Amino acid sequence: MRSVRHRFSIILVLALAPPSLADVFHSVDYPLLPDDLGAVEAAACMNPHGVKIDRAVAYVFRGETNARARCRSHGSVDGQAMHYHVTCSREPDGWRCTNTVEYLRAKIGSKELFLVAPRERMRDAFGATKYLVKTGRFDLEHAGMFEGVQLKSRTVYHVHVEPAGDRAVRIQQHLEWLYVERLPTGAYRELTQTEAAPLAARIEAGRSARAAVYGYLFSYRRGYAGQIRDAFLPTARIETHRDGKVVTFTPDEYRARFKSVEDDVRHVRAIEYSDVAGDTAIVKVTLDDDATVLTEYLMLVKVDGNWKIANAVQSETAK
């Protein structure tokens, strides 16, 4: 069977490292004080996920105090425990946690893995990884930038898995992606290059659409009115639902609402999902701050090779 190879920019996964890797990447780690540990537990684990903290370490980065927390297991896949790894920072009014990664702490044979994948696809991610390892198609020594990280006399491997269709996932191995499909019987098989080509094209189209949205979010965050306007088609409309009323803006009217502002790190922006069909796409975005959550659905079309927002629907709710 021919393997599927696609060139890509290798993604450094330091930010995804579970807290047990802290001693590898930071030399100034120290235990949290009891009060801080309780506050981090509430912000990282209890409030958002309803589970207690498993462990946490603090570290100093660029003069700021931060913490990594691993929450206790909140589920399992084939007997392998799932955890949340959360990165937090100490603000003047308390701890704020913004970067959450869900991963499966798994074993395949004698190998220990931190498997990163969306929750709804974690079972396929584990099944496909196990299939590739057992068939000799996947070399854990080249599962990304790291050829394994040595921790307390054992090697832990990072494996990053992406959805590639309803029943398929793709797994990063050095400079290639391996595409694996779950069969109706529950077994797995590797896709040929011909079979994987349309899946790869759809993934790249989704990346392109999300990149346009990231540009819009960056402009939104920094108050760059001109770039916000350029993200939309001239005929676009922005429908905002607030306090039980719907208010409609043109791109120029929407742009006029923004002024240059300093970057506000207290706002968390995330692309929840995207779906691409040909030259059209829909992207769901959330903007979260201390008081409100703004949910935004963006309808995009590709014009002259560039993605533009054709319409946007927003709903703002108080926390």
C-alpha positions as CSV (number, residue, x, y, z in Angstrom):
1,M,0.0,0.0,0.0
2,R,1.4,3.4,-0.9
3,S,1.8,5.9,1.9
4,V,0.3,9.3,1.7
5,R,2.8,12.1,1.8
6,H,2.1,15.8,2.2
7,R,4.5,18.6,2.8
8,F,3.6,20.8,5.7
9,S,5.2,23.2,8.3
10,I,6.1,21.2,11.3
11,I,4.1,22.4,14.3
12,L,6.0,22.8,17.5
13,V,3.9,21.2,20.2
14,L,5.5,22.7,23.3
15,A,2.2,24.4,24.2
16,L,0.5,21.1,24.2
17,A,2.9,19.4,26.6
18,P,1.2,18.0,29.6
19,P,2.4,19.4,33.0
20,S,4.6,16.4,33.6
21,L,6.9,17.8,30.8
22,A,7.4,21.1,32.7
23,D,10.8,20.2,34.0
24,V,12.0,19.7,30.4
25,F,11.0,23.1,29.2
26,H,11.4,25.4,32.2
27,S,14.2,25.5,34.8
28,V,12.3,27.7,37.3
29,D,9.4,25.5,38.2
30,Y,8.2,25.5,41.8
31,P,5.2,24.2,43.8
32,L,2.1,26.3,44.1
33,L,1.2,27.7,47.5
34,P,-2.0,26.1,48.9
35,D,-4.1,29.2,48.2
36,D,-2.8,29.4,44.7
37,L,-3.3,25.7,44.2
38,G,-7.0,26.0,45.2
39,A,-7.5,29.0,42.9
40,V,-5.9,27.2,40.0
41,E,-7.9,24.1,40.6
42,A,-11.1,26.1,40.5
43,A,-10.2,28.1,37.4
44,A,-8.6,25.2,35.4
45,C,-10.5,22.1,36.4
46,M,-13.5,22.5,38.7
47,N,-15.4,25.4,37.2
48,P,-15.0,24.6,33.5
49,H,-14.8,20.8,33.7
50,G,-16.2,19.6,37.0
51,V,-13.2,17.6,38.0
52,K,-10.5,18.1,40.6
53,I,-6.9,18.9,39.9
54,D,-4.4,16.1,39.6
55,R,-1.2,18.1,39.8
56,A,0.1,21.6,39.0
57,V,3.4,23.4,38.8
58,A,4.2,27.1,38.6
59,Y,6.9,28.7,36.5
60,V,8.1,32.2,35.6
61,F,8.1,33.3,32.0
62,R,9.1,36.8,30.9
63,G,8.8,37.9,34.5
64,E,5.2,36.7,34.8
65,T,3.9,33.9,37.1
66,N,2.2,31.1,35.2
67,A,1.0,27.6,36.0
68,R,0.4,24.3,34.2
69,A,-2.4,22.1,35.6
70,R,-3.4,18.6,34.8
71,C,-7.0,17.8,35.8
72,R,-8.0,14.4,37.0
73,S,-9.3,12.0,34.5
74,H,-12.7,12.9,33.2
75,G,-13.2,9.8,30.9
76,S,-11.5,7.0,29.2
77,V,-11.1,5.3,25.8
78,D,-10.5,1.6,25.9
79,G,-9.3,1.9,29.4
80,Q,-6.9,4.7,28.7
81,A,-7.4,7.9,30.8
82,M,-8.3,11.3,29.3
83,H,-7.1,14.5,30.9
84,Y,-7.3,18.2,30.5
85,H,-4.0,20.1,30.5
86,V,-4.5,23.8,31.2
87,T,-2.2,26.8,31.1
88,C,-2.9,29.6,33.6
89,S,-1.5,33.0,34.4
90,R,-1.7,35.0,37.6
91,E,-3.6,38.3,37.0
92,P,-4.0,41.2,39.5
93,D,-7.5,39.9,40.4
94,G,-6.6,36.2,40.5
95,W,-5.7,33.3,38.2
96,R,-7.0,33.1,34.6
97,C,-6.8,30.0,32.5
98,T,-7.0,30.3,28.8
99,N,-5.2,27.4,27.0
100,T,-6.9,24.0,27.4
101,V,-5.8,20.9,25.7
102,E,-7.6,17.5,26.0
103,Y,-5.4,14.5,25.6
104,L,-5.4,10.7,26.1
105,R,-2.6,9.3,28.2
106,A,-2.3,5.9,26.5
107,K,-0.1,2.9,26.2
108,I,0.5,0.9,23.1
109,G,2.5,-2.2,23.9
110,S,5.5,-0.8,26.0
111,K,5.2,2.7,24.6
112,E,3.6,5.6,26.5
113,L,1.9,8.3,24.5
114,F,0.2,11.7,25.0
115,L,-2.4,11.5,22.2
116,V,-3.8,14.9,21.3
117,A,-7.1,14.9,19.3
118,P,-10.6,16.4,19.4
119,R,-12.7,14.6,22.1
120,E,-15.3,13.3,19.7
121,R,-12.6,11.7,17.6
122,M,-10.3,10.4,20.4
123,R,-11.5,6.8,20.0
124,D,-10.6,6.9,16.3
125,A,-7.3,8.6,17.1
126,F,-6.3,5.9,19.5
127,G,-7.6,3.1,17.3
128,A,-5.8,4.4,14.2
129,T,-2.5,5.0,16.1
130,K,-2.6,1.6,17.5
131,Y,-3.3,0.1,14.1
132,L,-0.4,1.9,12.5
133,V,2.1,1.0,15.3
134,K,1.1,-2.6,15.2
135,T,1.4,-2.8,11.4
136,G,4.8,-1.1,11.5
137,R,3.6,1.9,9.4
138,F,4.1,4.4,12.2
139,D,7.4,5.0,13.9
140,L,6.9,6.7,17.3
141,E,10.5,7.9,17.2
142,H,9.5,10.3,14.4
143,A,6.0,11.3,15.6
144,G,6.7,15.0,15.4
145,M,9.5,17.3,16.3
146,F,10.5,15.2,19.3
147,E,12.0,11.8,19.0
148,G,10.5,11.0,22.4
149,V,11.1,13.0,25.6
150,Q,12.9,11.3,28.5
151,L,11.0,11.6,31.8
152,K,12.1,9.8,34.9
153,S,13.7,6.9,33.1
154,R,10.9,6.5,30.6
155,T,10.2,7.9,27.2
156,V,6.8,9.6,26.5
157,Y,5.8,10.2,22.9
158,H,3.5,13.0,21.6
159,V,1.1,12.0,18.8
160,H,-1.0,14.7,17.1
161,V,-4.1,13.4,15.3
162,E,-6.5,15.4,13.1
163,P,-10.0,14.5,11.8
164,A,-10.0,13.9,8.1
165,G,-13.6,13.0,7.4
166,D,-16.5,11.2,9.1
167,R,-14.6,8.0,9.7
168,A,-11.0,9.0,8.8
169,V,-8.2,10.7,10.7
170,R,-4.7,11.7,9.8
171,I,-1.6,11.3,11.9
172,Q,1.6,13.3,11.7
173,Q,4.8,11.4,11.2
174,H,7.8,13.6,10.5
175,L,7.2,15.1,7.0
176,E,4.1,13.1,6.1
177,W,0.5,12.5,7.1
178,L,-0.8,9.0,7.3
179,Y,-4.6,8.7,6.6
180,V,-6.5,5.9,8.4
181,E,-10.2,5.0,8.0
182,R,-12.4,3.2,10.5
183,L,-14.4,0.5,8.7
184,P,-18.0,-0.4,9.5
185,T,-16.7,-3.5,11.3
186,G,-14.7,-1.3,13.7
187,A,-11.3,-2.3,12.2
188,Y,-9.0,0.3,10.7
189,R,-7.1,0.5,7.4
190,E,-4.7,3.0,5.8
191,L,-6.0,4.9,2.8
192,T,-4.1,5.0,-0.5
193,Q,-2.9,8.3,-1.9
194,T,-5.8,8.4,-4.3
195,E,-8.3,7.8,-1.6
196,A,-6.8,10.4,0.7
197,A,-6.3,13.2,-1.9
198,P,-9.9,14.7,-1.6
199,L,-9.6,14.5,2.2
200,A,-6.3,16.4,2.1
201,A,-7.7,19.0,-0.2
202,R,-10.7,19.6,2.0
203,I,-8.5,20.0,5.1
204,E,-6.3,22.5,3.3
205,A,-9.3,24.5,2.2
206,G,-10.5,24.5,5.8
207,R,-7.1,25.8,6.9
208,S,-7.3,28.6,4.3
209,A,-10.7,29.6,5.5
210,R,-9.7,29.6,9.1
211,A,-6.6,31.6,8.3
212,A,-8.8,34.4,6.9
213,V,-10.9,34.3,10.1
214,Y,-7.8,34.4,12.3
215,G,-6.8,37.6,10.4
216,Y,-10.3,39.1,11.1
217,L,-10.0,38.1,14.8
218,F,-6.6,39.7,15.1
219,S,-7.9,42.9,13.5
220,Y,-10.9,42.8,15.9
221,R,-8.6,42.3,18.9
222,R,-6.4,45.2,18.0
223,G,-9.1,47.5,16.7
224,Y,-7.8,47.7,13.2
225,A,-10.9,49.2,11.5
226,G,-9.6,49.1,8.0
227,Q,-8.6,45.5,8.1
228,I,-11.9,44.6,9.7
229,R,-13.7,46.2,6.7
230,D,-11.5,44.4,4.2
231,A,-12.4,41.0,5.8
232,F,-16.0,41.5,4.5
233,L,-17.6,41.6,1.1
234,P,-19.0,45.1,0.4
235,T,-22.5,43.5,0.3
236,A,-22.1,41.8,3.7
237,R,-24.3,42.4,6.7
238,I,-23.5,41.8,10.3
239,E,-26.5,40.8,12.4
240,T,-26.1,41.3,16.1
241,H,-28.5,39.9,18.7
242,R,-28.3,41.8,22.0
243,D,-30.7,42.4,24.8
244,G,-33.5,40.8,22.8
245,K,-33.0,43.0,19.8
246,V,-31.4,42.5,16.4
247,V,-29.2,45.3,15.0
248,T,-27.8,45.2,11.5
249,F,-24.6,46.8,10.4
250,T,-22.9,47.2,7.0
251,P,-19.1,46.6,6.9
252,D,-18.5,50.4,7.0
253,E,-20.8,50.9,9.9
254,Y,-19.2,47.9,11.7
255,R,-15.8,49.3,11.1
256,A,-16.8,52.7,12.5
257,R,-17.4,51.1,15.9
258,F,-13.8,50.3,16.3
259,K,-10.9,52.5,17.6
260,S,-7.3,51.6,18.0
261,V,-6.9,49.8,21.3
262,E,-4.1,48.0,23.1
263,D,-4.1,44.3,22.8
264,D,-6.3,42.9,25.5
265,V,-5.0,39.5,26.6
266,R,-8.0,39.0,28.9
267,H,-10.2,38.3,25.9
268,V,-10.2,34.7,24.7
269,R,-11.0,34.0,21.0
270,A,-11.4,30.6,19.6
271,I,-12.6,29.0,16.4
272,E,-15.0,26.3,17.5
273,Y,-15.4,24.6,14.2
274,S,-15.4,25.1,10.4
275,D,-17.1,23.4,7.5
276,V,-16.0,24.0,3.9
277,A,-17.9,23.0,0.7
278,G,-16.2,24.1,-2.5
279,D,-15.8,27.9,-2.4
280,T,-18.1,28.4,0.6
281,A,-17.5,27.9,4.3
282,I,-19.1,28.5,7.7
283,V,-17.0,29.1,10.8
284,K,-18.2,29.4,14.4
285,V,-16.2,31.7,16.6
286,T,-16.4,32.6,20.3
287,L,-15.1,35.7,22.0
288,D,-14.9,35.3,25.8
289,D,-14.1,38.0,28.4
290,D,-14.8,38.4,32.1
291,A,-18.4,39.6,31.6
292,T,-19.8,38.3,28.3
293,V,-19.5,35.6,25.6
294,L,-20.0,36.6,22.0
295,T,-20.8,33.7,19.6
296,E,-20.4,34.5,16.0
297,Y,-21.3,32.5,12.9
298,L,-19.4,33.6,9.8
299,M,-20.5,32.7,6.3
300,L,-17.5,32.9,3.9
301,V,-17.1,32.7,0.1
302,K,-13.9,32.5,-1.9
303,V,-13.5,35.4,-4.3
304,D,-10.5,35.6,-6.6
305,G,-8.7,33.1,-4.4
306,N,-9.3,35.0,-1.2
307,W,-11.9,34.1,1.5
308,K,-14.3,37.0,2.4
309,I,-17.0,37.1,5.0
310,A,-20.4,37.3,3.2
311,N,-22.5,37.5,6.3
312,A,-22.1,37.3,10.1
313,V,-24.6,36.6,12.8
314,Q,-23.6,37.4,16.4
315,S,-25.2,36.7,19.8
316,E,-23.9,38.2,23.0
317,T,-24.8,36.9,26.4
318,A,-23.8,37.8,29.9
319,K,-22.0,35.3,32.0
